[in-house]
């Protein structure tokens, strides 16, 4: 989030547009199959043969559109960053600019943090089709592939630093320190209980999947965790 660049860093979305794969049905089908395979198997475990079978194409067709497995993995990461820019960037950039003005009140910072948390909960608690990009991103956290660097630079590092800066402001501090960065990491990591840890957490909760009522409960508890960090 995936949402905060350091004050001296270039904000996400101000760089040159990422290359996007050809927008035809075959390319999109390969991209989706690749994202699903990488999310499930990791970069090392996924094979182009596996992806070709899932997409209903031959290996030369994958090569034509994406070159090789590395190229496809990078294209998946680019597609995720493109989706992030489309859906999350206005909120994130608005929060980033507000934090950088040094005139943001503690209560306003807390409101922005709550909005960011709600957006993240919506992303992780989406249905499996909508959550595909999130699952890919989470797999990259534990097993890095060629797209890791792009995700780190565009999503993770700026997102963590933004949450840390807003936490500092909400706590009445002028700048984020180690405590706020640690708090940001722990707050964001807590949401993985319903993503990478879902095979454990869902049976413990007695849930078959994450429905709207579950999403509301998760969001409410995430805000309680946030309140504890701000206090």
N, C-alpha and C positions, 0 to 999 in steps of 0.2 A: 503495500500500500502503500498493486498493487498499487512517503509522500511528503517528504520534507527535505529540502536542500539546505545546506549551510548557507549563511547570509552571503558568503563570497562565491558560492557555486552558481552555475547557470541553472535557473529553474527548469524543471522538466517541461517539455513542450515548446521551448524556445530554440531548440536545435533544428537542424535540417530534417525534413520529413524522412521517416524510415522507409526503406524499400519495402513494398508490399507485393506478395505473389500475384501472378496474373489472376484477375477476378473471374475465372471461368469455373464451371461446376466441377471439373475434374481436379483442378488445383485445390479448390476448397475442400473437396472430399479427401484428398491426400493429406492436406494440412490438419483436418479434424482427426483422421485416423492416426497421424503421427503424434499429435498432441495427446491423444488418448493412450497410445502405446508408451510414450515417454513418461506420462504421468503414472502409469501402472508399473512399468518395468524399469524406468530410469533410462538414461542415455545408453549406458553400457548394455543393458538387457534387451532393449528394443532393437529389432532388426528391420532393414528395409523390406525383406521378404515378408515379415509379419505385417508390416504396414501396408505393403502392396496388396496382400490378401484381404485385409480389412477394408481397404479402399476400393477393391475390385478392379485393380489395374495391374500392369506388368512393371517389372523393375525399370525398364527403359523409360516408362512414362514418368516415374518419380525422378529419374535422372534428368529428363527433359525440363521438368518444372523447377526442380530444386538442386540439381547437381548430384548430391549424395546425402547420406544421413546427417552429416554435420550441417550442410546447407538447409536441410529440412528443419533441424532443431533450431537453428538461428531464425528461420522464418516463423516458427511457432512463437519464439520469444518476441519477435517483432510484432506479430499479430496481437499478442497480449498487451504489449506496450501501447500499440495503436488503440486498442479497446479501452485501456486505462485512460489515455489522453482524451478519448471521446466522452467517457462517462464520469470519470473522477477528477479530471484536471481542473475544471472550473472551481470546484470546492477546494481542492488542494492549493491551487495558486492563490485563491482568495485568502485562505488561511495563512499561506506563506507570506503574502504581502502584508497582511495585518500584523503578523508577528514581527516582521522586519521594520515596521513603522516606529516601534518602541513606544507607541502610545496606546497599545491595546490594554484594556483593563483586565484584571484577574478573572472577573466574572465572564467577560466576553471570550477570553481564552478557554475557559471551562466549557462554554457553549460550543465553540468550534471543535473542541476535543470530542464532545458528545456527538456532534454531527459526523465527524470522521469515524468514530466507533460504530455508529449506526450503519454507515455505508459499508464498513468492513464486515459487519455481522450479516448484512444483506447478501454480500458476495459469498461468504463462506457457507451460508445456510440456504443457498439457492438450490434448485433441483439439479440432478446430476448433469444434465445437458448444459445448463447455464454455469455450472461450477467447474467445467472442464478446464478452463484457463487457470482457475485458482488451484486445482489439483496439480497441474503442470508446474506452477510456481512453487508450490509447497514441496514437490519432489526435488526441485532444484536446490532447495535449502539443504537437503541432506546428501544429494548426489549430483554434483555439478557437471553440466554438459557445456557445449559450446555457447549456448545462449545465456549462461550464468552472468557473465560480465555485464551484458546489456540490462538484465533484470536488476542487478545490484545497483548500477549507476542510475537507472531511471525509476526504479520502484523502491527497493529496500533502503538504501542509504538515505535518500531524500525523505522517505516516509518516516523513518525512525528519528531522524534529526528534527523533522517538523513536530512530531509528537513530543519530543524532548523539549524543544523550545517553548511549545505551548504549555507543557507541564510547568516549566520554570516560571513563565509569566503568571499562570494560574496560582502558583505558590508564592507570588510576590517577589521573585528573583529577577535580576536583570538579564541573566544569561543562563543557559543550561550547563550543568556540570555533570560529573560522573553519576551522581544520584539520579538526576533526571533522565540521563541516557539509559541507565540501568532500569529505571521505572518504565520507560518507553518500551524497552525490549521485553520486559516481563509482561506488560500489559498486552502487547501485540501477540506474544507467544501464547498467552492464555487462550486465545481464540483457536489455536490448533487442536484443542481438545475435541472440537467438532469437525475437524478436517482429517489430518493425518492420524489422529487417535480415535476417529469415529468407530472403528471396529471394536474398540474397548468401551468408549463412552456411551454409544447408543444402547448396547445391551444392559449396561449398568443402569441407565436411565429408564429402560423398558420401552424405548422408542424404536419404531421400525425405520423411520427416517426423520428428517427435520421439517416439520410443518410450520405453519404461520404462528401458532401459539408457542411452539418451541423457540422460534426466532425471536419473538417478543420477550420471552423469559431470558434468553441469552443476552439480548440487548440490555435489558434492565439490570442484570447482574454485572455485565461489563461496565455499566455506568456506576454501579456500586464500587467495583474495583477502582475505577477512575477516581471516584470521590475519596477513597482511602488514600490514593497516591497524592491527591491534591492537599488533603488535610495536613 
